[in-house]
Amino acid sequence: MDLVRSRPDAIEDVGHEKRLWRRVYPPTGREGLVPLAFVFADTTAAKVDNTVKVIEEAGRRYWAPRRYETYYQEAITAKDYSQAVPVVVTTLKQLQEHGADAAVWRRLGRKDEQSLTDALDNPDGDALYRRQYARAEAEDERRRAAEREARRPVCKRCGRKFTDQRWEETTARTAWKAGDLSVCGTCHADDVACKEAAAEAARLQAATPPEPEPDHGQESGRGRSWVRRRP
């Protein structure tokens, strides 16, 4: 405890679920810390406005939401209320005239008066962040997919685009096994089939014994003998 008190920023290092107040107060379903309400009584409207301005300025670091630290910074307009103290103000006169459920509460950082529920809600908080982040992530995925598709190689022989498998074959470390890197998978398969057919033809040719050549000497001898026997 002494260590936490000795460091002004130590409270920011304490996890949201580990804070002591969460053991005392029931969960609200909203991000942020325990709400704080100021109810002004027996004073003028001018004094209330001046006091609220002082509280608003002096306590900004406590009640103001922060900017989400995210990769999609430009696409996120939602605000982080996880470490913010919701501060609402009203007057006793308004409560007596309209009741606590009426739109008599103004939250620091906002201009209009709201009901207490609306004043404590964060429509620009975590829920909006999740929607915006999902949209930004989907858009980024579409952009990256389009950029990748634009880089997809085209077969120099038939003009068709490479499949993912063929693209990977021609860019992997074993690309030297992929044959002609400028042709698609279909053309590469045709090349392989042609090479295999040529190799098979050469093998068959090598395995076939040559035909015996005719003995021209014996034929000549028989011819001469036939001539000598002629009367």
Secondary structure, 3 states (H helix, E strand, C coil): CHHHHHCCCHHHHCCHHHCCHHHHCCCCCCCCCCCEEEEECCCCHHHHHHHHHHHHHHCHHHHCCEECCCCCHHHCCCEECCCCCCEEEEEHHHHHHHCCCCCCEEECCCCCCECHHHHHCCCCCHHHHHHHHHHHHHHHHHHHHHHHHHHCCECCCCCCECCHHHHHHHHCCCHHHCCCCCCCHHHHHHHHHHHHHHHHHHHHHHHCCCCCCCCHHHHHHHHHHHHHCCC
